[in-house]
Amino acid sequence: MAVAENLARAFEAAQAQTNRSYPVYYANMDRAVEIAKRCITQGTNVFISRGRTASYLREKLNVPVISVKQSYFAYTMAIRRAQKHKGDGKVALIGFSDQFCYVVSKYKHIWDDGILLSRPLQWRFRTEEEFDQDLLEEIRRLKREGATAVVGGDLVCKLARALGLYAISAEPDHDSLLEALEEAEYIVRIAQEKENRIQTINTILNAVSEGILYLNEEGVVISFNQQAEKIFRLETDGRFQIQELIPNFDFKEFRQEQHNICGHIAEYQGHSLVINATVIATGNIFLGCVMSVQEAGQIQHLERNIRAKNAKNGLVSKGEFCDIQGDSAIMQQTIRMAKKIARSESTVLITGATGTGKEIFAQSIHNYSQRAQGPFVSINCAALTHSVLESELFGYAKGAFTGALSEGKMGIFEMAHGGTLFLDEISELPLDVQPKLLRVLQEREVMRIGGNRVIPVDVRLITASNKNLQQEVLKNNFRMDLYQRLNILELALPALDDRREDIPKLTQYFLNQLEGTRNITLAPEVYKFLEEAHWVGNVRQLRNAVERLTILPDTDRVELDDAHRILDSMLIFPVIAEKNGLQHDNTEQEKILGTLKECGGNRTQAAEQLGISTVTLWRRMKKYGLL
């Protein structure tokens, strides 16, 4: 940051001789600060300047500023040149920077007695205008005392010449400039090495799974890693006492005893933490400590992984709410309710007919919840025998029964630890297994069959049933207490017949999914045909129907006749009350024939006149052999 043009040229020349190319700016005081701040945002780490501007930059910036030394040699050479032009007068040496005051105090006894020295001028806490006026008055005073030539900086020379005095600047010598450059480079190199060490240490600390906190001798948290920030939800720029985070940690006692702590159990916002603390001391002087913090649930998670080895392989939930197709009001309302449910930790009961999508809703709730990173384990209670189901749920110990694995087996509650367990067709759970499930839900711990050790589990349970559990309770097929425990939150899924407007979109979605080597398209009448069918199997049945339509047609475009031929055997059509009172009796055939005759054989007009759809008309005509 050159304060004068001649200094800028001197910097550029020194750099050119040593193959350097640092930017040089010509500015001083506030303008220099403005430029420097902009440079800092662009990565500048150190500045070089001279005199008052260097001191000013140091006060305004939080980065190092190197001041070019003003040597005795530079002042002496300038004084000699000024003496050649002083005539009968004297030479005045004028300056106000910290460096100038240092040089004058050290070497003034060497210079001639005929050298006039300026009085110390206070530039700090003065405006530019005020200081310029003070400096001008000082030059006038020296002129009155006989000064005819002046040695000083750029501003001094400018004001002195305005008063008719000869003025010359004390130029910094080449060596002083190189020394400043080398010092600045050294500072940058040391700062970079320090930053590299800090970054390496931070990377190491952030790579560990424990939260790490550094406490000073007063128990104030000075720094912490990312994991600690996550556990305690800390602000990166805050400082606080450790008791604010862990009230039951007695820091005063820890400081007095200066014994390392291992395995201290603490509570933070409902979570159990395991804490280790290591003393930092020099001799008998206590300097603070390093504290490692780990969530107990994380330790349990690691323990489960060790026991299970690769048990989590495949236990992944793929369903998302965005995968659920349906724009109908009832479906959108169901999705909104499911998202609300996902934000809680309560047990969920999903009800709905077969094929309505209970599992994809269970997967979506898991993936939308705070447990999304945990396992998702699913099991169908109706698919397993009584004995197999119990061992799958709770696991078994080594040698629990004949045929058991020698090392024992973990149950799905253990596999789902930290995640979600989905029990489909919960109504088929045997009565004698139901109280065992109830105990696991209440105690949050499981005991393997044949074992003698309880294992804590953290599982969110989602169940599903296509039966009315209340009726099953009345029939004594299901326990009332278990039903109440499962039915904390209920999500009722609509049947496909209750959202027929979604059928075209679902059909197209399945076509895109099932598209193989053929690019199947459906005629508009086929979409209407599907929309009017009665879907006993709901969305699952619709998908099966679409799959047929992608395989069996003779051409890539499916017409209404093709759809009837391929799907009539698997679909049930509801009896539809016609608007004009058309009855399905012996007169129906005659009424259809008569209407067609009136309309000149135009089926669309005939259907409109009869008050039925063209698809229904086509179906009636086929029924009576009129096609």
N, C-alpha and C positions, 0 to 999 in steps of 0.2 A: 504494500500500500504506500505508493510514493507520494510525498507531500509537496513535491515540486517537480517540474519537468526535467530539470537536470538530474535529479535523483532517479527518475524513471528511466532516463537514457542510460545512466550508470548501471542500474540493475540489468537492463537488457544487454548491455555490453558484457557485463560479468557472466551472464548466463550463456551468451553466445560463445565466449571463450572456453566454457567448461561443458558445453553440450547440454545445457539445461533449458527448459522451456516452460517455466511457471508463468501464469498470467500476471501482468503488472497493471495496477490501476492508479490513476493520478487523482487523488482526493485526500481531504483531511477532515478531521473532526467529525461532525454529524454525518456528512456525506460519506466519509470512510466507514462509519458504523453501518450505515444503510447498505452499502455494497458488501461489507463483510458478512452481515446477517444473511444476505442472499446467497453468498458463497457457501456459508455453513450448511444451508439447506441442500446444496448441491454436492456436499461431501468434503469441503475444505476443513482441515484439522488444525492448521497453524498459519499465522500471518507474520509478515515482516514489515516494519515501518520504522519511523525515526522521530525523535524529539517528542513534542507535545502530543502529536497524533498517536504515537505508539502508547504513551501513558493513558491517553483517553480511551483507546481501544481496549486496553487491559481492564479498565474500569467498567466498560460497557459489555464486554463479551465474556463467555465462559469457556473460551479456548485459549491456548497459549499465544502470546504475541511477543515476537523477538524484536528488540530495538537495536538498530544499527548503531554501533559504537562510534561516538565522535572522539577521535583520538587527538592527543597533543600534537602529533605531526600535522594533522589536517588544519588545526587552528593556527599553528605556527606558520605554515606555508601561506595561509590566507592573510595573517597579520603582516608578513613580509611584503606581500603584494600590495596590501592596503597602504603600507608605509611609503611605497613609491609614489602614491598619489595623494598623500595627505597635505603636501605643501608645507606651510608653516604651522599647520594645525596638528591635531592629535588623532590617533586611531581609537575608536570606541568598540569594545567587544560587548555585543548585546545578545542575550538569550534568556530563555525562561523554562526550558525543559529540565527534567530531572537529570538527564545526561550532561547538559551544559553546566549545571551547577556543580556536578561532580568534577568535571574537567577543570573548571575555573578554580575550585577550592584546592585542587591538587597541584596545579602548575602555575598559578598566578605569580608566585615569587620568582619564577624563572624569566618571565616576560619583563620588558622595559617598564620603568616607572611611568613612562609617557603613555601607557595604555590605560584608557578609561574603561571601567567596568560598570555594566548596568546594575541597578539595584534588583533584588529578587522581585519578580512580578508574580502575583497570584492569578493564575488562569482558571483554576478550578472554581466552580460555582459562579462563573461570570459568563454572560452572554458574549457572542462573537463581537457585537457592536461595542459592548463595554470594555472588553479586553483590547480591541483595536485602539480604542481611545486612550486606554492606559499606556499602551505601548508607544503610541504617537507622542504622548506627553513626555515619556522617558527619553525618547530620541531627541526631542526639543531641548530637554534639560542638558543632555550630553553635548548637544550642539552649542548651547550657551556656554558650556565649560570649555569649548575650544575644539570639539571633535569636527573634523572635516572628512574623515573616512570611517566607514562602519563595516564591521565583520559580524555576520549573523545569518539567520535562516532566510528562507524565501520571503516570508511576510515582513521581516525586519528590513531586508533589502528593498522591498517594494515601497515601504513607508519612508525609508531614509532617502531614496532617490526623489520621492515626491517633495522632500524638504531641501533638495539641491545638494545632497551629500553623495560622495562616492561610496558605493556599497559593493561588497563582494561576499559570496557565500562560502562557508567552510565545507567544501565538498568531502564526502566520505571517500576514503581511499579504497582501492581495489581489494586489498586484503580484508578490510572491515566488512565489505559486502559479501565476500566469499565465506567469511567466518559466520555471518548471520545466516547465509544459506545452509551451510553445513550443520549449524546448530538446529535450524528448523527441521532439516531432514532427519537428524538424530532423534528429535522429539517425536516426529511422525513414526519413525521406525520403532521406537520404544512403545509408543501408544498402540501401534498395530500388534506388536508382540503381546502386550498386555491384553488387548481385546481378543486375540486368538486364544490366549490361556483362559480368559473368562468364558469365551464361547465354548471351548472344549469342556470346561468344568460344568457349564450349564447343560450342555448336551448330555453329559454323563448323568447328571442329577435328574434330568427330565426323562432319561431312558429307563429309570428304575420304576417299578410299579408302586413303591411306597411314596407317601408324601414326606418331603424333607423340609424341616424348618430350622433356621439358625436363630438362636436367641442370644441376646447380649447378657451382660452380668446383671441387668435389672429385670430380666425375664421378658424383654420386649422383642417381638418377632421382627427381625431385621430383613430377612430374605427367605424365600421359599421357592420350591419347584412347582411345575405345572400340576402335578398330581395333588399336592397340598392345596393349591388354588382350587382345584376341582372338588376335593373333599370338603373343604371349609367354605367354599364360595367366597374367596378372598378378593379384595381389590389390590391390583398390582402396585399401587403407589401408596398404600396405607401402612401404618405401623401401629401395633396394638399389643397389649399384655396377653400372655399366654392364657391367663385365667379367663379372658373373654371368650376363648375358644373351648378350653377344657377347665371348667370350674373346679373339678375335684383333683386337679394336679397341683400339689403343694410345692410351688417353686421355691419358697423360702426354706423349707425343710431340705429340698434337693440341693440348694446352694450351700447350706450349712454342712450337710453330710458329704457332699461331693462324691457320691457313689453312683455309678452307672445304673440305670433302671432298665429292666427287660420284662416285657409282657404285661405292662400296666394296662388295665382295662378301664376305659372311659366311655362316656356317652356324649354324643353330639347330635342334636336334633333327631332323636329317636334311633340313631344308629350306634352300634357298638364299635369301638375303635381299640386296636391293640397298639400300645405306644412303647417305644424304646428311646432312651435318652442317654447321650454320651457326653461326659464332662469335657470342657475345653479349659485347660489351666496351664499356667507357667509357674512351676514350683508350687507355692501355696496360694498363688493369686488366681482367683476364679475369674475366667473371662467370658463364660457363657456355656452354651451346650448346643449340640446338634440333636434334633429330635426326628425320629422316623415314625410315621403314622400309617397304619394299614387298617382298612375296614375289615371287621370280622367276617362279613359276608364274602369278601374277596378271598380270605384265607379258606373259608369253607368251599368256595368255588374251586380253588386250586386243589384242595383235598379231594373234592369230587372228581376233578379231572384226572388226578393221579390214580384214584381207585377205578375210574371208568376207562382209563386209557383213551381209547378212541370212541367212547360211547356216544359222543355228541355228533359223530359223523352221520349225516343224513337227517338230523333232528332240526331241520330248518323250515321255517314258515315262508312260503312263497307268495301267499295271497296278500293283496293290497286292496284298499277301498277303491282305488282307481280301476281295478280289474272287474269290479262288480258293475254289470251293465244294467241300466235302467234309469229312464228319465221321468217315469211316472211319479206323481206326487207321493203316493204311498211308499214307493221305493226310496225316494230321496229323504223322506221323513225317517224311514228305518235306518238309513245310513247315518243321518245326523244323530239319531239316538245311539247307534253303535259307537260313534266317535266319542260321545259323552261318556259312555260306559268304559271305553278304552282308557280314559284318563284316570280312572279309579283303580283300586287294587281289590275290589270286592269280587266275590264269586258270581258267576254269570250263568244263567240258564237260557239257552237258545231253544225256542220252540218253533215248530213248523212242520208241514207235511214232508214226506219223502221227496228229495230232489229239489228243495227250495234253496239250497246253498248254505247249509248250517256250518260246514267245515270252512268254506272260504270266508265266511263272516268271522269265525273263530280265529283264523289265521290273520285276517285284517285287523281285528282288535288287538292281537298280540303285536303285530308290526307297528301299530299306531301308539302303543303304550310305551312306558318307560322300560319295559322288559324286552324291547325289540332286539337287543343284542344278545339276549339269553336264548336257551334252547326252546323249541316248540315240539312237544311230544304229544302224539295223538294215538288213541286206541279205541277200537269199537268193542263195547262191552258185550254185544250180541255175537261177536265172531269167535269168542274163545269159550272153552269149557270152564266149568266152575273152578276146578283146581288150577288150571293154567292161568285163568284170569287173576286169581289171588296172588300167585307167585309173580305175575307180570306187574301187578300194581305195587306190591310191597317188597319184592325180592325175597331171596332166601339165603340162609347162612350155609357155610360149608357142611356137607353131610346132613342137610335138613331132612331129606327123604331119599328113597331109592331112585336112582337115575339122575339125581341132582349133580350139577357140575362140582368138581372137587374144590374149586376155589370159591364156590358160592356165586350168587348173581345179584346185581343191583336191580331194584325195581324202577318203574317209570317215574315214581315220585322223586327218587334220587336223581334220575337222569334229567328231570325237568327243573332241578334246583336252580334258582335264579331266573327262571323263565315261566312258561305257561304249559299246563297240562290240559289237554282236551279229551274228555270222555264222551264219546258219541253213544247214542242209544242207552243212556244212563238208566232208563226204565227196565232194562234187562239185567241189571246188577242183582246177583243173588241176595236174598234176604239176610243170610248169615254173614255176608261180606259187607253189607251196608253199615253196621255199627263200627266196623274197623275203619271204613272210609271216613265216617263221622269223627272218629277220634283223631285221625290224622289232620283233618281240617281244623279241629278245635285246638289241638296241642301243637300243631306245626312240627311234628316229629313222627318218624316212622320206625318200626322195628321189623326187621326181616323175619320171615318164617323160620323158626328154629333158632333164632338168634337171641341174645340177651343184652343187646346194646341198642339204645335209642339213637337215632341219627336225625339231627335237626334238618329241616327242609324249608326252603323259602320258595313257594310255588303259588302261582295264581291259577285257580281252577275254573275252567269253562266246561260246562256240560251241555248236552243237547238231547232232545227227545222228540220223536214224532207222535208220541202218545201223550194223553192228558194225565200228568202226574197226580193231579188232585183226584181224578177218578181211580188211579192206581192205588192211591192211599186209602180211598174208601173201600177198595176191593182187598185191602190188606196185602197188596203186592209190593208196597213201597212204604218205608218208614216216614211218619209225619215229621220227626225231628230232622231227618236228613233232607227231606224236601224243603223245609223251612231254611235250612242252612245253605242249600243250593240255590234257592230262589230269592237271594238278596237283590239281584238285578235280573230282570227278565227281558229278553229281546225276542219278540214275536215276528217271524218272517212271513210275508204275504205269499199266498199261492199264486202261481202264474196266471190262473184264471181271474185273479183279482187285479191284475195289472196287464191286461191284454195289449195295451198300447205299447208295451215294451217288447212285444214279440218280434216285430220287424227288425228292430235294432239288434236283439239277441240273435236272430236268424243270420243277419249279415255278419255279426261278430263270430259266430261259429263257422260260417262259410270261410271267412278269412283264416281262422285257425286251422281248418281241415283242408284248406286248399293245397293240393299236391301238384301232380303233372297236369291236371285239368283245371281250367278256369270256368267254374260252374256259375251261371247266372240264373236267377229265378224270374219268371214272368210276374208282373204285378198281381195277377190273380192268385198266384201261389202264396204270396205274402198274406193276402186276404183269407185264403183257405186255411193257412196255419193259424191266423189270428182267431178264426171262428171255432177251431177244434177245442175239445175238452182235454186238458193236459193233466191227467191223473198223476203222472210222474213228474210234473212241473218242469223246471229248467233242465233237469237231467234227461227227461224224455224228449224235450225239444231238441237237445243236442244230438241225441240218438237219431231223431227223425232227419235232422239236417245232414248227419253223416250218411244216412241212406241215400239222400238226394245227391250227394257228391260221388257216390259209387255206382249206383244202379241205372241212371238215365242213359239212353242211347246217344243223346246229343249233349252238348255243353250248355244248352238253354233248356231249362225245365219248364214245360207248360203245365196248365192245370190238369189235363188228362194224365200226364206223366206223374204228377204228384198224387192223384187219386190211386193210380195203379200201384205206386210204390208204397204209399203210406196208409191206405184205407184199412189194412189189416191190423195196424198198431194204434189207430186213433179211434176215439169215441166222440161222436158229435152230439152236443146237447139238443134237446127239443126246444126250438125257438118259437115263441108265440108271435105270430105274424100280426102286423099292424091292422090289416084289413080283415081279420078274423078267419084267414085261410085255415081249414082244419085238415088233418091227415086222415081222411076217410075216402070212400069211394068217389065222392064228388070232386076231390082234389085234382085228379088226373084230368077230368073234364074241364075244370076251371083253368088249369094251366094251358090246355090245348086251345080253349076259347080265347084266352088272353093273347096267346102267341098269334092266333089267326087275326085278331083285331090289330095287332101291332105289325102285321106283315112279316112275321118270323123274327123280328128284332128282339133278341133276348134281353138287351139292356132296358129297352122300353117296357117290355113285358114284366121284368123284375121290379121296375119302379112302380108299375101299375098294381102289381100284386103286393107291394110293400115288403119285398124280401130282397136279399142281395143276389147278384148274378151267380155267386158260388152256390148259394142255397138252391136257386132255380136249376142250375146245372145238375146238382145232386138229386133233385126231385125228378128231373127228366130222365136221369140215368136209372133211377129206381123203377120208373114206370116203363122203361124201354122206349123212350121217346127220342133217343139220340141216334 
